[in-house]
Amino acid sequence: MNDAGNAEAGDCVKKSSSALDDGLEVVDCGGGDAQYKVSQVHNGTSDTSVCSAGEDAYVKTVHRRRRADTAMVLCLTPTK
């Protein structure tokens, strides 16, 4: 699955046009679709201050079936 919940540092993402996902989609960094590069992933928090100045912070809630939901913050740098 290519949603933001599976993103890792170094991955590229774009804003998704699908209403079924959470707003970001992992894409190929070499393609023309990449809008941001993930510089850091912080699991277990929704505190956007973990990202450096000049980076965009994206909060993703990860829904778990049998466990409590968790949050993660992706720190994003624009690719363009």
ZAGULUM-906177 format. One record per residue: residue in one letter; x, y, z of N, C-alpha, C in turn. Coordinates in nm, 3 decimals, padded with zeros to 5 digits. Each point is the difference from the previous one (the first is absolute). Layout:
N
> rest / nX / nY / nZ / caX / caY / caZ / cX / cY / cZ
> A / X / Y / Z / X / Y / Z / X / Y / Z
...
This chain:
80
> rest / nX / nY / nZ / caX / caY / caZ / cX / cY / cZ
> M / 00.084 / -00.118 / 00.000 / -00.084 / 00.118 / 00.000 / 00.088 / 00.125 / 00.000
> N / -00.039 / 00.103 / -00.069 / 00.084 / 00.118 / -00.017 / -00.044 / 00.118 / 00.084
> D / -00.071 / -00.022 / 00.109 / -00.043 / 00.115 / 00.079 / 00.111 / 00.046 / 00.094
> A / -00.022 / 00.114 / 00.060 / 00.103 / 00.062 / 00.084 / 00.037 / -00.084 / 00.122
> G / -00.086 / -00.088 / 00.044 / 00.031 / -00.085 / 00.115 / 00.115 / -00.095 / -00.025
> N / 00.035 / -00.022 / -00.126 / 00.110 / -00.089 / -00.036 / 00.126 / 00.076 / -00.040
> A / -00.003 / 00.132 / 00.007 / 00.113 / 00.082 / -00.044 / 00.118 / -00.014 / 00.095
> E / 00.119 / 00.007 / -00.058 / 00.124 / -00.003 / 00.076 / 00.085 / 00.119 / -00.041
> A / 00.098 / 00.035 / 00.083 / 00.091 / 00.108 / -00.034 / 00.066 / -00.030 / -00.134
> G / 00.003 / 00.099 / -00.087 / 00.057 / -00.017 / -00.133 / -00.105 / -00.024 / -00.108
> D / -00.122 / -00.039 / 00.041 / -00.109 / -00.018 / -00.096 / -00.050 / 00.134 / -00.050
> C / -00.062 / 00.000 / -00.117 / -00.065 / 00.120 / -00.053 / -00.150 / -00.020 / 00.004
> V / -00.071 / 00.110 / 00.019 / -00.146 / -00.006 / 00.008 / -00.061 / 00.112 / -00.082
> K / -00.127 / -00.018 / -00.031 / -00.077 / 00.105 / -00.066 / -00.136 / 00.006 / 00.068
> K / -00.065 / 00.113 / -00.016 / -00.137 / 00.013 / 00.049 / -00.087 / -00.085 / -00.089
> S / -00.082 / -00.080 / 00.063 / -00.083 / -00.094 / -00.075 / -00.133 / 00.064 / -00.036
> S / -00.052 / -00.037 / -00.114 / -00.130 / 00.050 / -00.043 / -00.112 / -00.096 / 00.036
> S / 00.034 / -00.113 / 00.060 / -00.101 / -00.100 / 00.036 / -00.066 / 00.036 / 00.132
> A / -00.131 / -00.009 / 00.002 / -00.074 / 00.028 / 00.123 / 00.006 / -00.118 / 00.097
> L / 00.056 / -00.112 / -00.044 / 00.002 / -00.119 / 00.083 / 00.121 / -00.008 / 00.092
> D / 00.099 / 00.083 / -00.022 / 00.119 / -00.008 / 00.083 / 00.013 / 00.123 / 00.088
> D / 00.117 / 00.016 / 00.059 / 00.021 / 00.103 / 00.102 / 00.061 / 00.128 / -00.052
> G / 00.025 / 00.010 / -00.129 / 00.051 / 00.125 / -00.054 / 00.138 / -00.005 / -00.060
> L / 00.084 / -00.095 / 00.039 / 00.133 / -00.014 / -00.058 / 00.018 / -00.141 / -00.054
> E / 00.076 / -00.009 / -00.108 / 00.027 / -00.128 / -00.063 / 00.149 / -00.010 / -00.029
> V / 00.061 / -00.114 / 00.031 / 00.141 / -00.022 / -00.029 / 00.016 / -00.021 / -00.151
> V / 00.096 / 00.072 / -00.060 / 00.025 / -00.008 / -00.144 / 00.149 / -00.017 / -00.027
> D / 00.035 / -00.031 / -00.123 / 00.138 / -00.014 / -00.043 / 00.068 / 00.137 / 00.001
> C / 00.115 / 00.010 / 00.064 / 00.072 / 00.128 / 00.007 / 00.049 / 00.045 / -00.137
> G / 00.021 / -00.093 / -00.092 / 00.048 / 00.034 / -00.132 / -00.109 / 00.047 / -00.095
> G / -00.124 / -00.019 / 00.039 / -00.112 / 00.041 / -00.084 / -00.034 / 00.145 / 00.021
> G / -00.083 / 00.052 / -00.085 / -00.039 / 00.140 / 00.010 / -00.108 / 00.029 / 00.103
> D / -00.052 / -00.106 / 00.064 / -00.110 / 00.019 / 00.096 / 00.046 / 00.042 / 00.139
> A / 00.125 / -00.025 / 00.034 / 00.048 / 00.025 / 00.136 / -00.009 / 00.149 / 00.034
> Q / -00.067 / 00.030 / 00.111 / -00.011 / 00.138 / 00.047 / 00.083 / 00.024 / 00.125
> Y / 00.018 / -00.104 / 00.082 / 00.075 / 00.011 / 00.125 / 00.087 / -00.123 / 00.018
> K / 00.111 / 00.019 / 00.073 / 00.084 / -00.113 / 00.042 / -00.012 / -00.011 / 00.151
> V / -00.018 / -00.122 / 00.048 / -00.012 / -00.024 / 00.144 / 00.140 / 00.004 / 00.059
> S / 00.024 / 00.095 / 00.090 / 00.132 / 00.010 / 00.062 / 00.007 / -00.079 / 00.130
> Q / -00.113 / -00.008 / 00.072 / -00.004 / -00.072 / 00.127 / -00.140 / -00.056 / 00.021
> V / -00.007 / -00.112 / 00.072 / -00.127 / -00.058 / 00.042 / 00.005 / -00.015 / 00.151
> H / -00.099 / 00.054 / 00.068 / -00.007 / -00.009 / 00.146 / -00.127 / -00.076 / 00.037
> N / 00.017 / -00.123 / 00.046 / -00.114 / -00.083 / 00.038 / -00.042 / 00.028 / 00.144
> G / -00.129 / -00.016 / 00.028 / -00.049 / 00.013 / 00.136 / -00.021 / 00.141 / 00.047
> T / -00.006 / 00.096 / -00.092 / -00.022 / 00.139 / 00.039 / -00.083 / 00.072 / -00.106
> S / -00.065 / 00.106 / 00.042 / -00.067 / 00.090 / -00.094 / 00.055 / 00.142 / 00.016
> D / 00.113 / 00.012 / 00.070 / 00.064 / 00.129 / 00.027 / 00.080 / 00.044 / -00.121
> T / -00.050 / 00.100 / -00.071 / 00.066 / 00.046 / -00.123 / 00.130 / 00.078 / 00.026
> S / 00.027 / 00.034 / 00.126 / 00.124 / 00.073 / 00.030 / 00.124 / -00.090 / -00.012
> V / -00.019 / -00.130 / -00.022 / 00.115 / -00.089 / -00.018 / 00.070 / 00.025 / -00.134
> C / -00.067 / 00.069 / -00.091 / 00.060 / 00.032 / -00.130 / 00.079 / 00.130 / 00.010
> S / 00.104 / 00.009 / -00.081 / 00.085 / 00.119 / -00.001 / -00.071 / 00.119 / -00.063
> A / 00.050 / 00.119 / 00.030 / -00.053 / 00.121 / -00.063 / 00.017 / -00.011 / -00.151
> G / -00.099 / 00.040 / -00.074 / 00.006 / -00.007 / -00.146 / -00.055 / -00.129 / -00.058
> E / -00.027 / -00.098 / 00.086 / -00.060 / -00.124 / -00.046 / -00.150 / 00.004 / 00.025
> D / -00.074 / -00.065 / -00.087 / -00.143 / -00.018 / 00.023 / -00.019 / -00.124 / 00.086
> A / -00.098 / 00.004 / 00.089 / -00.031 / -00.116 / 00.084 / -00.136 / -00.055 / -00.042
> Y / -00.007 / -00.129 / -00.014 / -00.123 / -00.067 / -00.037 / -00.031 / -00.103 / 00.107
> V / -00.117 / 00.009 / 00.063 / -00.039 / -00.093 / 00.105 / -00.090 / -00.107 / -00.060
> K / 00.033 / -00.123 / 00.026 / -00.076 / -00.114 / -00.049 / -00.044 / -00.082 / 00.119
> T / -00.131 / -00.029 / 00.009 / -00.050 / -00.091 / 00.101 / -00.007 / -00.138 / -00.062
> V / 00.064 / -00.095 / 00.065 / 00.001 / -00.137 / -00.049 / -00.105 / -00.078 / 00.077
> H / -00.099 / -00.047 / -00.071 / -00.110 / -00.074 / 00.063 / 00.036 / -00.147 / 00.011
> R / -00.014 / -00.051 / 00.118 / 00.031 / -00.141 / 00.028 / -00.131 / -00.074 / 00.027
> R / -00.010 / -00.121 / -00.045 / -00.124 / -00.076 / 00.017 / -00.021 / -00.044 / 00.145
> R / 00.103 / -00.053 / 00.061 / -00.018 / -00.057 / 00.134 / 00.078 / 00.074 / 00.108
> R / 00.067 / 00.106 / -00.042 / 00.077 / 00.080 / 00.097 / -00.042 / 00.145 / -00.012
> A / 00.046 / 00.080 / 00.093 / -00.032 / 00.143 / -00.003 / 00.064 / 00.066 / -00.122
> D / -00.068 / 00.102 / -00.054 / 00.056 / 00.077 / -00.110 / 00.128 / 00.070 / 00.045
> T / 00.094 / 00.016 / -00.090 / 00.123 / 00.071 / 00.029 / 00.018 / 00.112 / -00.102
> A / 00.084 / 00.093 / 00.033 / 00.027 / 00.113 / -00.090 / 00.146 / -00.004 / -00.042
> M / 00.026 / 00.065 / -00.113 / 00.137 / 00.016 / -00.047 / 00.010 / 00.133 / -00.069
> V / 00.119 / 00.058 / 00.003 / 00.026 / 00.127 / -00.066 / 00.105 / -00.024 / -00.108
> L / -00.031 / 00.045 / -00.122 / 00.097 / -00.002 / -00.109 / 00.052 / 00.141 / -00.017
> C / 00.132 / 00.016 / 00.000 / 00.061 / 00.130 / -00.028 / 00.033 / 00.003 / -00.149
> L / -00.049 / 00.102 / -00.069 / 00.006 / 00.005 / -00.145 / 00.077 / 00.122 / -00.049
> T / 00.085 / -00.022 / -00.101 / 00.067 / 00.112 / -00.066 / -00.048 / 00.002 / -00.145
> P / -00.033 / 00.120 / -00.052 / -00.048 / 00.008 / -00.139 / 00.108 / -00.046 / -00.097
> T / -00.042 / -00.069 / -00.106 / 00.095 / -00.047 / -00.101 / 00.013 / 00.100 / -00.115
> K / -00.086 / 00.100 / -00.006 / 00.003 / 00.097 / -00.111 / 00.018 / 00.140 / 00.051
